[in-house]
Amino acid sequence: MNEIVDRVMLSARTKSMTNLSQTELRIRVGSYVELLSSTGKRDPDELTDLGVAYLHGIINGPDSRYSGC
């Protein structure tokens, strides 16, 4: 899982984009990837893509085009 988290962090280029520390972001992404893996997702590329989307959500907040309903 660490390799996937590394790929997510590199893909998203998270240098000082947020007030969260790199360590905290890695922990959150790692937990999310573990959750996805526990549901049966195993493809590293898919997990990376989903992790990047999750990280962008943390950094940029929710997409204002969607209400969340």
C-alpha positions as CSV (number, residue, x, y, z in Angstrom):
1,M,0.0,0.0,0.0
2,N,2.9,2.4,0.6
3,E,3.8,2.2,-3.0
4,I,0.3,3.3,-4.0
5,V,0.3,6.1,-1.5
6,D,3.6,7.3,-2.9
7,R,2.2,7.3,-6.4
8,V,-0.8,9.3,-5.2
9,M,1.3,11.9,-3.5
10,L,3.6,12.2,-6.5
11,S,0.7,12.4,-9.0
12,A,-1.1,15.0,-7.0
13,R,2.0,17.2,-6.4
14,T,0.8,18.2,-2.9
15,K,3.6,20.6,-2.0
16,S,2.1,23.2,0.3
17,M,-1.3,23.1,-1.4
18,T,-3.1,22.8,1.9
19,N,-2.7,23.6,5.6
20,L,-2.5,19.9,6.3
21,S,1.0,18.4,6.8
22,Q,2.3,15.9,4.2
23,T,2.3,13.3,7.0
24,E,-1.4,13.8,7.7
25,L,-2.2,13.7,4.0
26,R,-0.3,10.4,3.6
27,I,-2.2,9.0,6.6
28,R,-5.6,10.0,5.2
29,V,-4.8,8.7,1.7
30,G,-3.3,5.5,3.2
31,S,-6.5,4.9,5.2
32,Y,-8.7,5.5,2.1
33,V,-6.6,3.2,-0.1
34,E,-6.8,0.5,2.7
35,L,-10.6,0.9,2.8
36,L,-10.9,0.6,-1.0
37,S,-8.6,-2.5,-0.9
38,S,-10.8,-4.1,1.8
39,T,-13.8,-3.8,-0.6
40,G,-12.0,-5.9,-3.2
41,K,-10.3,-3.3,-5.3
42,R,-6.8,-4.5,-6.1
43,D,-5.7,-2.9,-9.4
44,P,-2.8,-0.5,-8.4
45,D,-3.7,1.9,-11.3
46,E,-7.3,2.1,-10.2
47,L,-6.4,2.6,-6.6
48,T,-3.9,5.4,-7.5
49,D,-6.6,7.2,-9.6
50,L,-9.1,6.9,-6.8
51,G,-6.6,8.1,-4.3
52,V,-5.6,11.1,-6.4
53,A,-9.3,12.0,-6.7
54,Y,-9.7,11.7,-2.9
55,L,-6.7,13.8,-2.3
56,H,-7.9,16.5,-4.6
57,G,-11.2,16.5,-2.7
58,I,-9.3,17.0,0.5
59,I,-7.2,19.8,-0.9
60,N,-9.8,21.6,-3.0
61,G,-13.0,20.8,-1.1
62,P,-16.1,19.4,-2.6
63,D,-17.0,20.1,-6.2
64,S,-19.4,23.1,-6.1
65,R,-21.3,21.7,-9.1
66,Y,-22.8,18.9,-7.0
67,S,-25.0,19.3,-3.9
68,G,-24.0,16.0,-2.4
69,C,-27.5,14.8,-2.4
